[in-house]
Amino acid sequence: MARWFVGRAAMNEAIDIDLIDLAEANLPATLKDVPPPEVEATNSRLADADAFVMITPEYNHGYPASLKLALDSARDEWMAKPVSFVSYGGMAGGLRSVEQLRQVCAELHMVSIRDCVSLHNCHGLFDEAGLLKEPSAPDAAVRTMLDRLLWWAVALRDARAERPYGA
């Protein structure tokens, strides 16, 4: 799913992608008062970002624990930055996990973009090579989401530069 989305996002020349794969980030299972180097490395990448796209499956009507840990391992790095979502799953397409993420992101002072990409019954959408069998509908949703996310990224980056968030 991430490969597919990153391939689509890379078509937009205004976007510089830094993909953080939580399966490879090696974040510890518990939060510590002094963050270990893996957390510091991830948080440094988050701090450099102007916007985020969270790619999430839905498990039992929620998002994975690894994503919650990543969200909780940072604080200031998320603030006053826009976020959107690519979700996938069964009939609901991961939308229930996105609604939970919107609440957590609001608590972290992120700006959640309404537009997202949701892939319903995702297992049947891709061929053996990992390509969408019928890309037109999701591709249009990706373009719309990224256009709006970029608008917010620039607006909030300029606002943070003019006046730091929380000041």
C-alpha angles and dihedrals in degrees: 000000000000091000091052094048095044089051090055094043091049089064088072107082092202091067127085106192126211107179114203108196106200090203087065101033091084094213112178118252093240134046118246132200088236109042115229120237093265091059092045091051093050093044091051089057091047091051090054093053124096094196142006139220114195114205109202141168122212119242118181091341093309145081125261124280091237090064092048090051091051091050092049094045092067133045120163090034090070099043122117093359128119123245134190133178144233109196134180139181142106126319094331093049093223094297093131090058089049092054090054091047091052089060093050092045091051089054088053090053093248121147109237114212114222094220116080139156117247123185112199120204086001098181091073096045098073132065126222091276092056094253124133112255091216109019102173101091098043091042091057090049090050092052093049093046094048094046091054094041090052091051091054092043092058094041094050094041090054091046092050090049092051095044124005113239113263093021 
